[in-house]
Amino acid sequence: MKTFYKLICVVLLFGSFSCSDDYFDVNTPSGAVEQNQLRINDLLAPVIFHTVEGQYSASLPFGNYTQYITGRNGQASGETTAAGLWNDIYLYALPNIEVIKEKAAEVNAPHYAAVADILKAINVGIAADTWDNIPLSEASMGDNNLFPAFDTQQEAYDQLFSLLDGAIATLESPDDSNINMGSEDLIYGGDYDKWLRAAYTLKARYQLHLVNKGVITPQEVLTSIENGFTSNADDFQMFYNDRNINPRYSLEILARNTGNPHNKLASQLVSMMNGNYYPFESEDLEIDPRLPVFGEINNPDDTEWKGYVSGGLGIAPDGSPANVQFADGGYYTRVDAPIVVITYGEAQFIKAEAEFLANGGTPTSMGTTAEGYEAYLEGIRASFAKYGVDASEYINDPVVDVGADNLMLHHIMKEKYIHNFVNPETWVDFRRYDFSSEVFTGLTIRLDDGENPEYQGEWFRRATYPATEINRNGDVVQQYQETPVTPVWWDAE
């Protein structure tokens, strides 16, 4: 993995990367760089940076929706515009991806262009999953089209699969350009083989989204994942350092230490891991050993881990005060912690779910294939290895090692939920299975905390469009604006 060192902020003319958040800054900034002055590798690091930062931005409201986190007093989030994600995608990532592709075409560097297409697919995918209908075919045209039409989510998925298939075909073919990525590749340091495996794994992730819709078969998912990640060394993640600190460390540790707003760990996550929903049989296991990697008890007199009920204003499920906050120095809350997009562990849980479904599995059925059960166990092993803890006691406990004949969907989704802690992908999983407590054991909808009176008793299923887009392109946006509890295309019956 490449450590994130220093992002050089390249300021371009309108329509490409800018350090300004203003859509229509018509004045050329001091020190601006014309597009024709850029080299092919000048924009890759900024594109990767904003692609990954968009994932972090999305993880804040979506992590609350999936009850990984609550506000510092147990607050539940209301509807969101996910404006930070929108800016990362449309202001920074997509326009500059097009510039990279133009530069790659000029110098005949197909592998470099393929990486740009993979990054575009990631941005298109999370945008479509967040807002449903999105600007796409007419996006990134700058002042040539100030009022882009929207594409449907189905059209967006068609395009992202086309991008990934094209990238896969290109990376599996020769490239005689001798133009390679270097330190500007903040993910894999220029390793095209890892980018190829990432493309296959991402394809499997997005195919899985469409299985319950009846558009994709589980076998198609399995075909893709077989060519995907092979170990934790393939994980798609970007590391920070003490000069460029991880934003979650800034929010959850520095802000907490100075009395500023931050988040706490929700009871859904904690109850999955503290033996409440899944009581351990081993006398040596009181909690999932990964729990202290994510959180810590904030009261030194407490010994029982109690997460915050979503909307419960500080209470745990038993009505007593909750006590679990982000761990200072935890995996995701170190200065140099990574922001994770997709991992080998997730790939194994994708395989486990696809095998289960291909075997005729339903949310209430039992039994899977030998391959599916091994993928479930391998996902757990990969998760423990990633988080640096010993898996032996946990994976051998009968509540975890249930056997292939007794495996149920909730076992797979529990492990994927824990492994993908604070990953926005979990919101997709919740919607795919209609927020089912049969699939996500113990899940209940947020309580009314008085903070967000609208849509009480309803699950949030999409973001609404940001004010910047409404103000700029309101006539078009108005055609597609739905309530935040309206299912997206792949979520609707």
C-alpha positions as CSV (number, residue, x, y, z in Angstrom):
1,M,0.0,0.0,0.0
2,K,1.1,3.5,-0.7
3,T,1.1,6.0,2.2
4,F,-0.6,9.3,1.4
5,Y,2.2,11.8,1.4
6,K,1.5,15.2,0.0
7,L,-1.4,16.1,-2.3
8,I,-0.3,18.9,-4.6
9,C,-3.4,21.0,-5.3
10,V,-3.5,21.5,-9.0
11,V,-5.8,24.4,-9.9
12,L,-7.2,24.3,-13.4
13,L,-9.5,26.5,-15.4
14,F,-13.3,26.0,-15.1
15,G,-14.5,22.4,-15.7
16,S,-11.6,20.6,-14.0
17,F,-9.9,20.3,-10.7
18,S,-10.0,23.3,-8.4
19,C,-9.2,24.1,-4.8
20,S,-12.4,26.2,-4.7
21,D,-15.8,24.9,-3.8
22,D,-17.4,27.4,-6.2
23,Y,-19.0,25.9,-9.3
24,F,-18.9,29.1,-11.3
25,D,-15.6,30.8,-10.4
26,V,-15.1,32.5,-13.8
27,N,-11.9,34.3,-12.7
28,T,-8.6,32.4,-13.4
29,P,-6.9,32.0,-10.0
30,S,-3.3,33.1,-9.5
31,G,-1.0,30.3,-10.5
32,A,-3.6,28.5,-12.6
33,V,-2.5,25.7,-14.9
34,E,-3.8,25.3,-18.4
35,Q,-5.0,21.8,-19.3
36,N,-2.4,21.5,-22.1
37,Q,0.4,22.2,-19.6
38,L,-0.5,19.1,-17.5
39,R,1.2,15.8,-17.7
40,I,-0.7,12.5,-17.7
41,N,0.2,11.8,-14.0
42,D,-0.5,15.3,-12.5
43,L,-4.2,14.6,-11.7
44,L,-4.3,11.0,-10.6
45,A,-3.4,11.7,-7.0
46,P,-6.1,14.4,-6.6
47,V,-8.7,12.1,-8.3
48,I,-7.8,9.2,-6.0
49,F,-7.8,11.5,-3.0
50,H,-11.3,12.9,-3.7
51,T,-12.7,9.5,-4.7
52,V,-11.6,8.1,-1.3
53,E,-12.6,11.2,0.7
54,G,-16.0,11.0,-0.9
55,Q,-16.3,7.5,0.7
56,Y,-15.5,9.0,4.1
57,S,-17.9,11.9,3.6
58,A,-20.7,9.4,2.8
59,S,-19.8,7.2,5.7
60,L,-21.0,9.8,8.2
61,P,-24.7,10.0,7.5
62,F,-24.9,6.4,6.1
63,G,-23.0,5.1,9.1
64,N,-25.7,6.6,11.3
65,Y,-28.4,5.1,9.1
66,T,-26.8,1.6,9.4
67,Q,-26.4,2.2,13.2
68,Y,-22.6,1.9,13.3
69,I,-22.6,5.3,14.9
70,T,-24.8,7.9,16.6
71,G,-24.3,11.5,17.4
72,R,-22.4,12.2,20.6
73,N,-25.6,12.0,22.6
74,G,-27.1,9.1,20.7
75,Q,-28.8,11.3,18.0
76,A,-30.0,9.7,14.9
77,S,-29.4,11.4,11.6
78,G,-32.3,12.8,9.5
79,E,-32.4,13.1,5.8
80,T,-29.2,14.0,4.1
81,T,-28.1,15.7,0.9
82,A,-24.6,14.1,1.1
83,A,-23.3,17.4,-0.3
84,G,-19.7,16.6,0.6
85,L,-19.9,13.4,-1.5
86,W,-21.5,15.3,-4.4
87,N,-18.7,17.9,-4.4
88,D,-16.0,15.2,-4.3
89,I,-17.6,13.4,-7.3
90,Y,-18.8,16.3,-9.5
91,L,-16.4,19.1,-8.6
92,Y,-13.2,17.2,-8.3
93,A,-13.2,13.5,-9.4
94,L,-15.2,13.2,-12.6
95,P,-14.0,16.3,-14.5
96,N,-10.4,15.4,-13.8
97,I,-10.9,11.7,-14.8
98,E,-11.9,13.0,-18.2
99,V,-8.7,15.0,-18.4
100,I,-6.7,12.0,-17.5
101,K,-8.4,9.9,-20.2
102,E,-7.8,12.6,-22.8
103,K,-4.1,12.7,-21.8
104,A,-3.9,8.9,-21.9
105,A,-5.4,8.9,-25.4
106,E,-2.9,11.5,-26.5
107,V,0.1,9.4,-25.5
108,N,-1.5,6.0,-26.1
109,A,-1.4,4.8,-22.5
110,P,-4.3,2.4,-22.3
111,H,-3.5,0.9,-18.8
112,Y,-3.4,4.4,-17.3
113,A,-6.8,5.1,-18.9
114,A,-8.1,1.9,-17.5
115,V,-7.3,3.0,-14.0
116,A,-9.2,6.2,-14.7
117,D,-12.2,4.2,-15.8
118,I,-12.1,2.1,-12.6
119,L,-12.1,5.3,-10.5
120,K,-14.9,6.7,-12.6
121,A,-16.9,3.5,-12.0
122,I,-16.4,3.9,-8.2
123,N,-17.7,7.4,-8.3
124,V,-20.6,6.6,-10.6
125,G,-21.6,3.6,-8.4
126,I,-21.7,5.5,-5.1
127,A,-23.5,8.4,-6.7
128,A,-26.2,6.2,-8.2
129,D,-26.6,4.3,-5.0
130,T,-26.9,7.5,-3.1
131,W,-29.2,9.7,-5.3
132,D,-30.7,7.1,-7.8
133,N,-30.9,9.4,-10.9
134,I,-27.7,11.4,-11.4
135,P,-26.0,13.6,-14.0
136,L,-23.8,11.3,-16.0
137,S,-23.8,11.3,-19.8
138,E,-23.9,15.1,-19.8
139,A,-21.8,15.7,-16.7
140,S,-18.3,17.1,-16.7
141,M,-18.9,19.2,-19.8
142,G,-18.2,22.5,-18.0
143,D,-19.6,25.6,-19.6
144,N,-20.5,23.5,-22.7
145,N,-23.6,22.3,-20.8
146,L,-24.5,24.1,-17.6
147,F,-27.8,22.3,-17.2
148,P,-27.0,18.6,-17.6
149,A,-29.8,16.1,-17.9
150,F,-29.9,13.2,-15.4
151,D,-29.5,9.5,-16.2
152,T,-31.5,6.8,-14.4
153,Q,-29.8,4.6,-11.9
154,Q,-30.3,1.7,-14.3
155,E,-28.4,3.7,-17.0
156,A,-25.7,4.5,-14.5
157,Y,-25.2,0.9,-13.7
158,D,-25.0,0.0,-17.4
159,Q,-22.3,2.6,-17.7
160,L,-20.3,1.5,-14.7
161,F,-20.3,-2.1,-15.9
162,S,-19.2,-0.9,-19.3
163,L,-16.4,1.0,-17.6
164,L,-15.3,-1.9,-15.5
165,D,-15.5,-4.4,-18.4
166,G,-13.5,-2.1,-20.6
167,A,-10.9,-1.6,-17.9
168,I,-10.6,-5.3,-17.3
169,A,-10.2,-6.1,-21.0
170,T,-7.6,-3.3,-21.3
171,L,-5.6,-4.4,-18.3
172,E,-5.6,-8.0,-19.5
173,S,-4.1,-6.8,-22.8
174,P,-0.5,-5.5,-23.6
175,D,0.4,-1.9,-23.1
176,D,3.5,-0.9,-25.1
177,S,3.5,2.8,-24.0
178,N,6.0,2.4,-21.2
179,I,4.0,4.9,-19.3
180,N,3.6,3.6,-15.7
181,M,2.1,4.9,-12.6
182,G,4.3,5.8,-9.7
183,S,3.8,7.6,-6.4
184,E,0.8,9.4,-7.8
185,D,-1.0,6.0,-7.4
186,L,-2.0,6.4,-3.7
187,I,-3.6,3.0,-3.7
188,Y,-1.4,0.4,-5.3
189,G,1.8,2.3,-6.1
190,G,1.5,1.6,-9.8
191,D,0.7,-2.2,-9.6
192,Y,-1.7,-2.7,-12.6
193,D,-2.3,-6.3,-11.5
194,K,-3.9,-5.1,-8.3
195,W,-6.0,-2.6,-10.2
196,L,-7.2,-5.5,-12.4
197,R,-8.2,-7.5,-9.3
198,A,-9.9,-4.4,-7.9
199,A,-12.0,-4.0,-11.1
200,Y,-13.2,-7.6,-10.9
201,T,-14.0,-7.2,-7.2
202,L,-15.9,-4.0,-7.7
203,K,-17.8,-5.6,-10.6
204,A,-18.9,-8.4,-8.2
205,R,-20.0,-5.9,-5.6
206,Y,-22.2,-4.0,-8.0
207,Q,-23.5,-7.2,-9.6
208,L,-24.6,-8.3,-6.1
209,H,-26.6,-5.2,-5.8
210,L,-28.8,-6.4,-8.7
211,V,-29.3,-10.0,-7.7
212,N,-32.5,-9.4,-5.7
213,K,-33.7,-7.2,-8.5
214,G,-33.5,-10.2,-10.8
215,V,-31.1,-8.4,-13.2
216,I,-28.0,-10.5,-12.3
217,T,-27.7,-14.1,-11.2
218,P,-25.6,-15.2,-8.2
219,Q,-23.5,-17.2,-10.6
220,E,-22.5,-14.1,-12.5
221,V,-21.3,-12.6,-9.2
222,L,-19.2,-15.7,-8.5
223,T,-17.6,-15.6,-11.9
224,S,-16.4,-12.1,-11.3
225,I,-15.2,-12.6,-7.7
226,E,-13.1,-15.6,-8.8
227,N,-10.8,-13.1,-10.6
228,G,-10.9,-10.6,-7.7
229,F,-8.8,-9.9,-4.6
230,T,-6.6,-12.8,-3.4
231,S,-5.5,-11.5,0.0
232,N,-5.6,-8.5,2.3
233,A,-2.6,-7.1,0.4
234,D,-5.1,-6.2,-2.4
235,D,-7.3,-4.0,-0.2
236,F,-8.4,-0.8,-1.9
237,Q,-7.5,1.9,0.8
238,M,-5.6,5.1,1.1
239,F,-3.4,5.8,4.1
240,Y,-2.8,9.1,5.8
241,N,0.1,10.3,7.9
242,D,1.0,12.9,10.6
243,R,1.2,15.7,8.1
244,N,-2.1,14.7,6.3
245,I,-4.1,13.3,9.2
246,N,-7.0,10.9,8.8
247,P,-10.3,12.9,8.9
248,R,-11.9,10.3,11.1
249,Y,-9.1,10.8,13.7
250,S,-9.7,14.5,13.4
251,L,-13.5,14.2,14.0
252,E,-13.7,11.4,16.5
253,I,-10.6,11.9,18.6
254,L,-9.3,15.5,18.3
255,A,-12.9,17.0,18.3
256,R,-13.9,14.8,21.2
257,N,-10.9,15.8,23.2
258,T,-11.7,19.5,22.7
259,G,-15.4,19.2,23.5
260,N,-16.6,19.5,19.9
261,P,-19.2,17.4,18.0
262,H,-18.2,13.8,17.4
263,N,-19.9,10.4,17.2
264,K,-20.4,7.4,19.5
265,L,-20.7,3.7,18.6
266,A,-24.3,2.5,18.2
267,S,-25.9,-0.4,20.0
268,Q,-26.6,-2.3,16.7
269,L,-22.8,-2.7,16.2
270,V,-21.9,-3.2,19.8
271,S,-24.7,-5.7,20.4
272,M,-23.5,-7.7,17.4
273,M,-20.1,-7.9,19.1
274,N,-20.6,-8.0,22.9
275,G,-22.3,-11.3,23.1
276,N,-25.8,-9.8,23.3
277,Y,-27.2,-10.9,19.9
278,Y,-24.8,-13.8,19.5
279,P,-23.9,-15.2,22.9
280,F,-20.6,-16.9,22.9
281,E,-20.3,-20.5,24.2
282,S,-16.5,-20.3,24.9
283,E,-15.6,-19.3,28.4
284,D,-12.7,-17.4,27.0
285,L,-14.8,-15.1,24.9
286,E,-16.7,-12.2,26.4
287,I,-16.7,-10.0,23.4
288,D,-15.7,-10.1,19.7
289,P,-11.9,-9.4,19.9
290,R,-12.4,-6.8,17.1
291,L,-14.6,-4.6,19.3
292,P,-11.7,-2.9,21.1
293,V,-10.1,-2.2,17.7
294,F,-13.1,0.0,16.9
295,G,-14.2,1.4,20.3
296,E,-13.5,1.8,23.9
297,I,-15.6,2.1,27.1
298,N,-15.7,5.8,28.1
299,N,-16.4,5.2,31.8
300,P,-13.5,3.6,33.7
301,D,-15.9,2.1,36.2
302,D,-17.9,0.2,33.6
303,T,-16.9,-3.3,32.5
304,E,-19.9,-4.1,30.2
305,W,-19.9,-2.7,26.6
306,K,-23.1,-0.8,26.0
307,G,-23.6,0.9,22.6
308,Y,-25.8,3.9,22.1
309,V,-29.4,3.3,20.9
310,S,-30.0,5.2,17.7
311,G,-32.1,8.2,18.7
312,G,-32.1,7.1,22.3
313,L,-30.3,10.2,23.6
314,G,-27.6,8.4,25.5
315,I,-29.2,5.2,26.6
316,A,-28.1,1.6,26.0
317,P,-30.6,-1.1,25.0
318,D,-31.2,-2.0,28.7
319,G,-32.1,1.7,29.5
320,S,-28.8,2.4,31.4
321,P,-26.3,4.9,30.1
322,A,-24.4,3.9,27.0
323,N,-20.6,4.0,27.2
324,V,-18.9,3.1,23.9
325,Q,-17.0,5.7,21.9
326,F,-14.4,5.4,19.1
327,A,-11.1,4.0,20.3
328,D,-8.3,6.5,20.6
329,G,-5.7,4.7,18.5
330,G,-8.2,2.3,17.0
331,Y,-7.8,0.9,13.5
332,Y,-9.9,3.7,11.9
333,T,-9.0,6.5,14.4
334,R,-5.3,6.7,14.2
335,V,-3.6,9.7,12.7
336,D,-2.3,7.5,9.9
337,A,-5.4,5.3,9.5
338,P,-6.7,4.4,6.1
339,I,-10.0,5.2,4.5
340,V,-11.1,1.9,3.1
341,V,-13.2,1.4,-0.1
342,I,-13.3,-2.3,-0.7
343,T,-11.3,-5.2,0.8
344,Y,-10.5,-8.9,0.3
345,G,-12.6,-9.6,3.4
346,E,-15.6,-8.1,1.8
347,A,-14.9,-10.0,-1.4
348,Q,-15.1,-13.3,0.6
349,F,-18.4,-12.3,2.1
350,I,-19.7,-11.4,-1.4
351,K,-18.7,-14.9,-2.5
352,A,-20.3,-16.4,0.6
353,E,-23.6,-14.6,0.0
354,A,-23.6,-15.4,-3.7
355,E,-23.0,-19.1,-3.0
356,F,-25.8,-19.1,-0.4
357,L,-28.2,-17.5,-2.9
358,A,-27.1,-19.7,-5.8
359,N,-27.9,-22.7,-3.5
360,G,-31.5,-21.5,-3.2
361,G,-30.9,-19.6,0.0
362,T,-33.5,-17.1,1.4
363,P,-33.4,-14.9,4.5
364,T,-34.9,-17.7,6.6
365,S,-33.4,-20.8,5.0
366,M,-30.4,-22.9,6.2
367,G,-27.5,-24.4,4.4
368,T,-25.0,-23.5,1.8
369,T,-22.3,-25.1,-0.4
370,A,-18.9,-26.1,0.9
371,E,-17.4,-23.3,-1.2
372,G,-19.8,-20.8,0.3
373,Y,-19.0,-21.9,3.9
374,E,-15.3,-21.7,3.3
375,A,-15.7,-18.2,1.9
376,Y,-17.6,-17.2,5.0
377,L,-14.8,-18.5,7.2
378,E,-12.1,-17.0,5.0
379,G,-13.8,-13.6,5.3
380,I,-13.7,-13.9,9.1
381,R,-10.0,-14.9,9.0
382,A,-9.2,-12.0,6.6
383,S,-11.1,-9.6,8.8
384,F,-9.2,-10.6,12.0
385,A,-5.9,-10.4,10.1
386,K,-6.7,-7.0,8.8
387,Y,-7.5,-5.7,12.3
388,G,-4.5,-7.4,13.8
389,V,-6.2,-9.7,16.3
390,D,-6.2,-13.5,16.9
391,A,-9.2,-15.2,15.3
392,S,-8.7,-18.7,16.7
393,E,-11.1,-18.6,19.7
394,Y,-13.7,-16.6,17.9
395,I,-13.8,-18.6,14.6
396,N,-14.0,-21.9,16.6
397,D,-16.9,-20.8,18.8
398,P,-20.1,-22.7,17.9
399,V,-22.0,-19.4,17.5
400,V,-19.6,-18.6,14.6
401,D,-18.6,-22.1,13.3
402,V,-22.1,-23.3,12.7
403,G,-21.3,-25.7,9.8
404,A,-22.3,-25.5,6.2
405,D,-25.7,-27.2,6.8
406,N,-26.7,-24.7,9.4
407,L,-25.4,-21.4,7.9
408,M,-28.0,-18.7,7.5
409,L,-27.9,-15.4,5.7
410,H,-27.8,-13.5,9.0
411,H,-24.5,-15.2,9.8
412,I,-22.9,-14.0,6.6
413,M,-24.4,-10.5,6.9
414,K,-23.4,-10.2,10.5
415,E,-19.8,-10.8,9.7
416,K,-19.8,-8.6,6.7
417,Y,-21.5,-5.8,8.7
418,I,-18.8,-6.0,11.4
419,H,-15.9,-6.3,8.9
420,N,-17.2,-3.3,6.9
421,F,-17.4,-1.0,9.9
422,V,-18.2,2.6,8.8
423,N,-18.1,1.6,5.1
424,P,-20.9,3.3,3.2
425,E,-21.5,0.0,1.3
426,T,-23.4,-1.3,4.3
427,W,-26.3,1.1,3.6
428,V,-26.7,-0.8,0.3
429,D,-26.8,-4.1,2.1
430,F,-29.5,-2.8,4.5
431,R,-31.6,-1.6,1.6
432,R,-31.1,-4.7,-0.5
433,Y,-32.7,-6.7,2.4
434,D,-35.3,-4.0,3.3
435,F,-33.7,-3.4,6.7
436,S,-34.8,-6.9,7.8
437,S,-34.1,-8.0,11.4
438,E,-34.0,-11.6,10.1
439,V,-30.9,-10.6,8.0
440,F,-29.5,-8.1,10.4
441,T,-30.2,-9.6,13.8
442,G,-31.7,-7.2,16.4
443,L,-32.1,-4.3,14.0
444,T,-34.8,-1.8,15.0
445,I,-35.6,1.6,13.5
446,R,-34.2,4.7,15.3
447,L,-36.2,6.2,18.2
448,D,-37.7,9.6,17.9
449,D,-35.1,11.8,19.6
450,G,-36.9,15.1,18.7
451,E,-34.0,16.1,16.5
452,N,-35.5,15.0,13.1
453,P,-39.3,14.8,13.3
454,E,-39.9,14.0,9.6
455,Y,-40.1,10.4,8.4
456,Q,-40.3,8.9,11.9
457,G,-40.9,5.2,11.6
458,E,-39.5,5.1,8.1
459,W,-36.0,4.0,6.9
460,F,-34.0,6.4,4.8
461,R,-33.3,4.9,1.3
462,R,-31.7,7.8,-0.7
463,A,-30.2,11.2,-0.3
464,T,-31.9,14.3,-1.6
465,Y,-30.0,16.5,-4.0
466,P,-27.7,19.2,-2.6
467,A,-28.8,22.8,-2.6
468,T,-25.9,23.7,-4.9
469,E,-27.3,21.5,-7.6
470,I,-30.9,22.6,-7.0
471,N,-29.9,26.3,-7.3
472,R,-27.8,25.7,-10.3
473,N,-29.9,23.1,-12.2
474,G,-33.2,23.3,-10.5
475,D,-35.5,22.8,-13.5
476,V,-33.8,19.5,-14.2
477,V,-33.4,18.4,-10.6
478,Q,-37.1,19.0,-10.0
479,Q,-38.0,16.2,-12.4
480,Y,-36.1,13.6,-10.3
481,Q,-36.4,14.8,-6.7
482,E,-38.1,12.1,-4.5
483,T,-38.5,11.8,-0.8
484,P,-35.6,10.3,1.1
485,V,-37.7,7.3,2.0
486,T,-38.4,6.4,-1.6
487,P,-36.6,3.3,-2.8
488,V,-33.9,3.6,-5.5
489,W,-34.3,1.6,-8.7
490,W,-32.6,-1.6,-7.6
491,D,-34.4,-1.4,-4.3
492,A,-37.9,-1.1,-5.7
493,E,-40.1,-4.0,-6.5
